[in-house]
Amino acid sequence: MRVAILGTSAIAHKHAQAYRNIGYDLVACSNRDATKGRAFAEKWNTRFIDRWQYLCALPDVDFVDLCTLPAFRLEAVEACAAHHRHIQIQKPIAADLATARRMIDVAKAAGIMIGIVSQHRFDESSQFLKRALGAGRLGRILEADAYIKWFRSDAYYAPPAKGTWAGEGGGVLINQGIHSVDLLRWMMGPVHSVDAQWQLGAIHKIESEDIVNALLKYECGATGVIQASTAFRPGEPERIEIHGTKGWAMIAGDKLVRWDVENDSGEPAPISQTSSSGASDPMAISLAPFERNFLDFGRAIAEHSQPLISGEEGYRALEVVDAIYRSCREDRRVILDNVAHA
């Protein structure tokens, strides 16, 4: 696969290394800040394109990898659609639902594919737990929770767009917490309703939330909790906890650390005592799930099929984030509008 990267922020370096590891060819990059873009191009031995519109029109590209701020997404999708280039998007799909829906519609009309980088679906632990839930090994699910008790420094939020509604669509939930939101939505199915509270700029000088707590009710009848923060020193690995009538499982960071199920049989649980997490360092994350995510998108392109995390899947995770934000703003329980999605 031949890839062009639009946006050369810190996460783009992770993407570039993952592409090198799996044998994808990084043919070009672009950034509005030419100095940063050229430095990225030199480091990864690729071409720098001074105008991002030209990057989307390159003839020797299978897909464009969008690593920009969430607010800059629709324009890139429209440019890629005009030149029939598939596009992969670093989570979240967009800063708001209306833009995300427009992106999906534009891509569908042009016959191009949108894939979302939400790499924790490709962790061995997540894949195992998804299969185990499908097989009913935990019994009837009673509770499914996510805890993202991280820390970010003031320097992390120093760039002007960080933690803003216009630039990022929000704070900890849409940026860091959306990985766990996506995993819960993928494993548990649709969320029926949420009731949430937040703290805006609890310790950081940002306009959005750095602490949020939400109660969830799933369509399947289970309940759950999401706690997300970048204000809790020193930062602990994020956790997914799922409790059923036969037992429970916990993922911490990217590893399954608890599997306590009565009369269990089947595939052995890949329990581990060590994990990788961006709890206090955004770059302290494993490359392996990125590689699997990118290989899956390349497979989908080659086979003209859907990737595991399509644009619609990215939209569904954003629906939950949006509902939590609306609950916080309006101080009320919010019932999701699109609970029919499976």
Residue pairs with C-beta under 8 A, 6 or more apart in sequence:
1 24
1 25
1 62
1 63
1 294
1 298
1 301
2 24
2 25
2 27
2 60
2 61
2 62
3 19
3 24
3 25
3 26
3 27
3 61
3 62
3 63
3 64
3 65
4 26
4 27
4 28
4 29
4 30
4 49
4 55
4 56
4 58
4 61
4 63
4 64
4 65
5 12
5 15
5 16
5 26
5 28
5 29
5 30
5 40
5 64
5 65
5 67
6 29
6 30
6 31
6 52
6 55
6 56
6 64
6 65
6 66
6 67
6 68
6 76
7 30
7 31
7 66
7 67
7 68
7 69
7 72
7 90
8 29
8 30
8 31
8 36
8 37
8 39
8 40
8 67
9 67
9 68
10 282
10 283
11 67
11 90
12 29
12 40
12 65
12 67
13 40
13 43
13 44
14 283
14 285
14 287
14 290
15 65
15 67
15 90
15 117
15 290
15 294
16 26
16 40
16 43
16 44
17 287
18 287
18 290
18 291
18 294
19 25
19 26
19 294
20 26
20 44
21 287
21 291
22 291
22 294
22 295
24 294
24 298
26 44
26 46
27 46
27 47
27 58
27 60
27 61
28 41
28 46
28 47
28 48
28 49
28 55
28 58
28 61
29 37
29 40
29 41
29 44
29 46
29 47
29 48
29 49
29 55
30 37
30 48
30 49
30 50
30 51
30 52
30 54
30 55
31 37
31 40
31 48
31 52
32 52
34 48
34 50
37 48
37 50
38 48
40 48
41 47
41 48
49 55
49 58
52 76
52 79
53 79
55 61
55 64
56 64
56 76
56 79
56 80
56 82
56 83
56 85
57 79
57 82
57 83
57 85
58 85
61 85
62 85
62 86
62 298
62 301
63 85
63 86
63 87
63 88
63 113
63 115
63 297
63 301
64 76
64 80
64 85
64 86
64 87
64 88
65 87
65 88
65 90
66 73
66 76
66 87
66 88
66 89
66 90
67 90
68 76
69 161
69 167
69 168
70 92
70 94
70 95
70 167
70 168
70 169
70 174
71 95
71 161
71 166
71 167
71 168
71 169
73 89
73 93
73 94
73 95
73 99
73 100
73 103
74 94
74 99
74 102
74 103
74 106
76 87
77 87
77 103
77 106
77 107
77 114
78 106
80 86
80 87
80 107
80 110
80 112
81 106
81 107
81 109
81 110
81 112
82 110
84 110
84 111
84 112
85 112
86 112
86 113
86 114
86 115
86 297
86 301
87 107
87 112
87 113
87 114
87 115
88 114
88 115
88 116
88 117
88 294
88 297
89 114
89 115
89 116
89 117
89 311
89 314
90 117
91 116
91 117
91 118
91 178
91 179
91 182
91 314
91 317
92 169
92 174
92 175
92 178
92 314
92 317
92 318
92 321
93 100
93 103
93 114
93 116
93 311
93 314
93 315
93 317
93 318
94 100
94 103
94 169
94 318
95 165
95 166
95 167
95 168
95 169
95 170
95 174
96 169
96 318
96 322
97 315
97 318
97 319
97 322
100 311
100 314
100 315
100 318
101 315
103 114
103 311
104 114
104 311
104 312
104 315
107 113
107 114
107 311
113 297
113 300
113 301
113 306
113 307
113 310
114 310
114 311
114 314
115 296
115 297
115 300
115 307
115 309
115 310
115 311
116 309
116 310
116 311
116 313
116 314
117 290
117 293
117 294
117 309
118 178
118 179
118 182
118 293
118 309
118 313
118 314
118 317
119 179
119 289
119 290
119 292
119 293
120 126
120 179
120 180
120 182
120 183
120 254
120 289
121 127
121 182
121 183
121 186
121 289
121 293
121 308
121 309
122 288
122 289
122 290
122 292
122 293
122 296
122 308
123 251
123 254
123 255
123 289
124 254
124 255
124 256
124 270
125 251
125 254
125 255
125 256
125 270
125 272
126 183
126 187
126 251
126 254
128 256
128 267
128 269
128 270
129 187
129 240
129 242
129 249
129 251
129 256
130 186
130 187
131 267
132 138
132 249
132 266
132 267
132 269
133 141
133 187
133 188
133 242
135 266
137 246
137 261
137 264
137 266
138 242
138 243
138 244
138 245
138 246
138 247
138 248
138 249
138 261
139 244
139 245
139 246
139 247
140 244
140 245
141 188
141 218
141 220
141 222
141 242
141 243
141 244
142 222
142 223
142 243
142 244
142 245
143 222
143 223
143 224
143 225
143 241
143 242
143 243
144 184
144 187
144 188
144 216
144 218
144 222
144 224
144 240
144 241
144 242
144 243
145 224
145 225
145 226
145 239
145 240
145 241
145 242
146 177
146 180
146 181
146 183
146 184
146 224
146 225
146 226
146 227
146 228
146 238
146 239
146 240
146 241
147 225
147 226
147 227
147 228
147 238
147 239
147 241
148 172
148 176
148 177
148 180
148 226
148 227
148 228
148 229
148 238
149 227
149 228
149 229
149 232
149 235
149 236
149 238
149 279
150 172
150 176
150 228
150 229
150 230
150 232
150 235
150 236
150 238
150 278
150 279
150 280
151 230
151 231
151 232
151 233
151 234
151 235
151 279
151 280
152 204
152 210
152 230
152 282
154 204
154 205
156 162
156 230
156 282
157 163
157 204
157 205
157 206
160 167
161 167
161 168
162 168
162 206
163 171
163 201
163 204
163 206
163 207
163 208
163 210
164 206
164 207
164 208
165 207
165 208
168 174
168 175
168 208
170 208
170 209
170 321
170 325
171 200
171 206
171 208
171 209
171 210
171 212
171 230
172 209
172 210
172 211
172 212
172 228
172 229
172 230
173 181
173 209
173 212
173 226
173 228
173 321
173 324
173 325
174 318
174 321
174 325
176 228
176 230
176 238
176 278
177 212
177 226
177 228
177 321
178 317
178 318
178 321
179 238
180 226
180 228
180 238
180 240
181 226
181 317
181 320
181 321
182 309
182 313
182 317
183 240
183 251
184 191
184 216
184 224
184 226
184 240
184 320
185 191
185 316
185 317
185 320
186 313
187 242
188 218
188 220
188 222
188 224
188 242
189 218
189 219
189 220
189 342
190 218
190 219
190 316
190 336
190 338
190 339
190 340
190 341
190 342
191 216
191 217
191 218
191 219
191 319
191 320
191 323
191 336
191 339
192 217
192 218
192 219
192 335
192 336
192 339
193 216
193 217
193 323
193 333
193 334
193 335
193 336
194 214
194 215
194 216
194 217
194 320
194 323
194 324
194 327
194 333
194 334
194 336
195 214
195 215
195 327
195 332
195 333
195 334
196 212
196 213
196 214
196 215
196 324
196 325
196 327
196 328
197 212
197 213
197 214
197 328
197 331
198 209
198 211
198 212
198 213
198 328
199 209
199 210
199 211
199 212
199 231
200 206
200 207
200 208
200 209
200 210
201 207
201 208
201 209
201 210
202 209
202 210
202 211
202 229
202 231
203 210
203 231
204 210
204 230
204 231
209 328
210 229
210 230
210 231
211 228
211 229
211 231
212 226
212 227
212 228
212 229
212 324
212 328
213 225
213 226
213 227
213 228
214 225
214 226
214 227
214 324
214 327
215 223
215 224
215 225
216 223
216 224
216 225
216 226
217 223
217 224
218 224
219 339
226 324
234 279
234 280
235 279
235 280
236 277
236 279
237 252
237 253
237 275
237 277
237 279
238 252
238 253
238 277
238 279
239 250
239 251
239 252
240 250
240 251
241 248
241 249
241 250
242 248
242 249
242 250
246 261
246 262
246 263
246 264
247 259
247 260
247 261
247 262
247 264
248 258
248 260
248 261
249 256
249 258
249 259
249 260
249 261
249 269
250 256
250 257
250 258
251 257
252 275
252 277
253 275
253 276
253 277
253 279
254 275
254 276
254 277
254 285
254 286
254 289
255 270
255 271
255 272
255 273
255 274
255 275
256 269
256 270
256 271
256 272
257 271
257 272
257 273
257 275
258 271
259 269
259 271
276 284
276 285
276 286
277 284
277 285
278 284
278 285
293 308
293 309
296 307
296 308
296 309
297 307
299 305
299 307
300 306
300 307
312 341
316 338
316 341
319 336
319 337
319 338
319 341
320 336
323 334
323 336
324 334
326 334
327 333
327 334
